[in-house]
Amino acid sequence: MGRITVDGKPASFSTKLEIHPDNWDLKYGRVLGKSSVALTVNAKLDKIRTRIDKIYEDMMKDEGFATADKVKLTFLGVGVMDEADIYTKFSKVCYYFYSKRMR
């Protein structure tokens, strides 16, 4: 389970990583030890943290604000489209309906 907190408001998501609770360091949010499993999981957690930090920084730079839910949804790839994608999809829908009417 991962948690993103922005301005004291949390948003949780599944990391799809599993570890035995006895091997978890609650204080540091990492797997204890130097086993291959611990190193692999910790490396994946570091990548997740890096991506989330980058998403947050980009939102703050581009939009001037960020929320935990917005960062989470962007991280998960939910509902993220740029203007060119929206225009392309809208054009295709318009063309489809226009061609149906013309038959």
URVEN-V212453 format. One record per pair of residues at least 6 apart in sequence whose ideal C-beta (glycine too) atoms are under 6 Angstrom apart, sorted by the first residue. I is the first residue (numbers start at 1). J is the second residue. Records with the same first field share a line. If there is no record, write none. Layout:
I=J + J
//
This chain:
2=13 + 15
3=10 + 12
4=11 + 68 + 71 + 72
5=68
6=66 + 67 + 68
9=68
10=68
11=68 + 69 + 72
13=72
17=41
19=31 + 41
23=31 + 32
25=32
30=42
31=38 + 41 + 42
52=75
55=71 + 74 + 75
56=66 + 71
59=66
60=66
73=79
74=80
//
